[in-house]
Amino acid sequence: MTLTIVGAGYVGLVTAAVFADLGNRVFCVDIVREKVEGLKKGKVPFFEPSLTEYVVRNQAAKRLFFTTNYSEAVPKSQAVFICVGTPPKNNGEADLSYLFAAVEETAKNLSGYTLIAIKSTIPIGFEDDLEATVKKYAKTKFEFGACPEFLREGTAIEDTLHPDRIVIGATSKKAQKVLLELHAPISGERIICDVRSAQLIKYAANALLATKVSFANALAALCEKMGADVKKVLAGVGADRRIGHSFLYPGVGYGGSCLPKDVLAFIHLANHFGYDFDLLRSVDAVNNGQIEAFIGKVRTALGNGHLKRGLAGKKVAVLGLAFKPNTDDIRDAPSVKVINHLVDLGAEVTAYDPQAMANARKIFPKIKYAPNVYKAIEGQDAMLVVTEWSEFREMDLSVIKKLLKRPIIIDGRNIFDPEKVKGLGFKYYGIGR
Ligand SMILES: NC(=O)c1ccc[n+]([C@@H]2O[C@H](COP(=O)([O-])OP(=O)(O)OC[C@H]3O[C@@H](n4cnc5c(N)ncnc54)[C@H](O)[C@@H]3O)[C@@H](O)[C@H]2O)c1
């Protein structure tokens, strides 16, 4: 099949590379010229394991093409996947300006029956506006479908090839056939439904994942008050097959380009339809509280009691900037909020992340960055763990002890064993234990 993928970001580029690898002819369109020029030379603009190999291999095989020009791609395609960003506005609502711009350009270039499948996460209720936008420009038949994306950054290729499910939001048999044929080589349960249900599946799934994280965080706060160990409690809770272990981990809160924005957009969307999703408002509130609780621990460990400049003169190492391991994405990452608080309180921050330092430099040009994890902690008053990269778990505790000025670990991801580190003479602050 010949396809156009609109948007060469985390979702679009992975989708384009995987569909090309499965034998389709794929055109990937993006409006950012430098990105497209780089991709033509095999330069992937973000870190995602194996993606560069996929991009290089499929361009060489002449199955994958990059362009800024919709007219080079859309007229040849049977299906167009819209994968542009849907970031939050200030009020939490999804900003659909990129989506409408992409759909308009697609409409102007349609030729013959084309399925326009929306992969971006978009709120329910815009079907009529999208349809009207296309009708204004299109001279041929078209249909809309929703094919929400569930990939996780860091394992995006694997997730695209072996997803738990493929949601096919399309009502006509013709549109369903296009999507089913295209996904035929990919494993996973097929959920065939109408467009609205497909979009709702995506929001509901992310909202439930966020709810699990906030539940774990609320339980952690309670464990600290009760003198229980949240890690043990959640091991016992998650062992129940009806519940499961995944996403039941306390920490500095969920972040990234999806969960925070999708929770807020879902609350907004529910409100629009006359439902007050107060459960999700609490999920969001618990998540925001995790940053303050973490900073509270830093102040307890190092603070001088001063309200506004409570960490003045203190040197801290922040380990981990990406919102999770195996990505360089710092969109809505807890690290950004943590560093903002630390800097406001007067701390001198030295940060280290295996992949995300280039992105962090754009937001925090003034803090220090270390070339490796041991250099980051040398001479610091405390070591703060904000992202659970495996190289942090594997650090030699005796070396950490020698390098830190004061043996203080504030572990925002519970990667260390409290008994072991305390036994070595560290002052240790975890989450919920
Ligand atoms: N990142 C994830 O892990 C993930 C997972 C599932 C779903 N999603 C959803 O998928 C969508 C895309 O997310 P992302 O992380 O890939 O975004 P992204 O910001 O990484 O990529 C979006 C791309 O679209 C391009 N673009 C913007 N307007 C365009 C236009 N008019 N024409 C062509 N290209 C245009 C941008 O230049 C950018 O390269 C969002 O709705 C997101 O919520 C993301």
The ligand as an SDF file (V2000), in Angstrom:
LIG
                    3D

 44 48  0  0  0  0  0  0  0  0999 V2000
    4.9560   10.5750   22.0500 N   0  0  0  0  0  0  0  0  0  0  0  0
    4.2450    9.5240   22.4700 C   0  0  0  0  0  0  0  0  0  0  0  0
    4.7350    8.6780   23.2290 O   0  0  0  0  0  0  0  0  0  0  0  0
    2.8080    9.3390   22.0340 C   0  0  0  0  0  0  0  0  0  0  0  0
    2.1860    8.0970   22.2480 C   0  0  0  0  0  0  0  0  0  0  0  0
    0.8730    7.9280   21.8420 C   0  0  0  0  0  0  0  0  0  0  0  0
    0.1770    8.9890   21.2660 C   0  0  0  0  0  0  0  0  0  0  0  0
    0.8020   10.1880   21.1060 N   0  0  0  0  0  0  0  0  0  0  0  0
    0.0350   11.2780   20.4570 C   0  0  0  0  0  0  0  0  0  0  0  0
    0.4610   11.3590   19.1080 O   0  0  0  0  0  0  0  0  0  0  0  0
    0.4870   12.7310   18.6700 C   0  0  0  0  0  0  0  0  0  0  0  0
    1.8880   13.0990   18.1890 C   0  0  0  0  0  0  0  0  0  0  0  0
    2.7800   13.0210   19.2930 O   0  0  0  0  0  0  0  0  0  0  0  0
    4.3620   13.1030   19.0980 P   0  0  0  0  0  0  0  0  0  0  0  0
    4.9570   12.8700   20.4450 O   0  0  0  0  0  0  0  0  0  0  0  0
    4.7830   12.2520   17.9520 O   0  0  0  0  0  0  0  0  0  0  0  0
    4.5120   14.6540   18.6810 O   0  0  0  0  0  0  0  0  0  0  0  0
    5.8240   15.3890   18.1770 P   0  0  0  0  0  0  0  0  0  0  0  0
    5.7090   16.7740   18.6530 O   0  0  0  0  0  0  0  0  0  0  0  0
    7.0500   14.5870   18.5190 O   0  0  0  0  0  0  0  0  0  0  0  0
    5.6950   15.3530   16.5810 O   0  0  0  0  0  0  0  0  0  0  0  0
    4.7620   16.0900   15.8480 C   0  0  0  0  0  0  0  0  0  0  0  0
    5.3770   16.3880   14.4780 C   0  0  0  0  0  0  0  0  0  0  0  0
    4.3760   16.9750   13.6520 O   0  0  0  0  0  0  0  0  0  0  0  0
    4.9730   17.9930   12.8680 C   0  0  0  0  0  0  0  0  0  0  0  0
    3.9180   18.8940   12.3720 N   0  0  0  0  0  0  0  0  0  0  0  0
    3.2340   19.8360   13.0530 C   0  0  0  0  0  0  0  0  0  0  0  0
    2.3170   20.4060   12.2390 N   0  0  0  0  0  0  0  0  0  0  0  0
    2.4300   19.8200   11.0250 C   0  0  0  0  0  0  0  0  0  0  0  0
    1.7460   19.9640    9.7860 C   0  0  0  0  0  0  0  0  0  0  0  0
    0.7620   20.8330    9.6220 N   0  0  0  0  0  0  0  0  0  0  0  0
    2.1300   19.1700    8.7580 N   0  0  0  0  0  0  0  0  0  0  0  0
    3.1340   18.2670    8.9040 C   0  0  0  0  0  0  0  0  0  0  0  0
    3.8020   18.0820   10.0630 N   0  0  0  0  0  0  0  0  0  0  0  0
    3.4610   18.8520   11.1030 C   0  0  0  0  0  0  0  0  0  0  0  0
    5.9750   18.6340   13.8060 C   0  0  0  0  0  0  0  0  0  0  0  0
    6.9590   19.3490   13.1220 O   0  0  0  0  0  0  0  0  0  0  0  0
    6.5310   17.4020   14.5300 C   0  0  0  0  0  0  0  0  0  0  0  0
    7.6610   16.8640   13.8500 O   0  0  0  0  0  0  0  0  0  0  0  0
   -0.0190   13.5490   19.8560 C   0  0  0  0  0  0  0  0  0  0  0  0
   -1.4100   13.7290   19.7360 O   0  0  0  0  0  0  0  0  0  0  0  0
    0.2780   12.6450   21.0460 C   0  0  0  0  0  0  0  0  0  0  0  0
   -0.5800   12.8840   22.1240 O   0  0  0  0  0  0  0  0  0  0  0  0
    2.1000   10.3840   21.4580 C   0  0  0  0  0  0  0  0  0  0  0  0
  1  2  1  0
  2  3  2  0
  2  4  1  0
  4  5  1  0
  4 44  2  0
  5  6  2  0
  6  7  1  0
  7  8  2  0
  8  9  1  0
  8 44  1  0
  9 10  1  0
  9 42  1  0
 10 11  1  0
 11 12  1  0
 11 40  1  0
 12 13  1  0
 13 14  1  0
 14 15  2  0
 14 16  1  0
 14 17  1  0
 17 18  1  0
 18 19  2  0
 18 20  1  0
 18 21  1  0
 21 22  1  0
 22 23  1  0
 23 24  1  0
 23 38  1  0
 24 25  1  0
 25 26  1  0
 25 36  1  0
 26 27  1  0
 26 35  1  0
 27 28  2  0
 28 29  1  0
 29 30  1  0
 29 35  2  0
 30 31  1  0
 30 32  2  0
 32 33  1  0
 33 34  2  0
 34 35  1  0
 36 37  1  0
 36 38  1  0
 38 39  1  0
 40 41  1  0
 40 42  1  0
 42 43  1  0
M  CHG  2   8   1  16  -1
M  END
$$$$
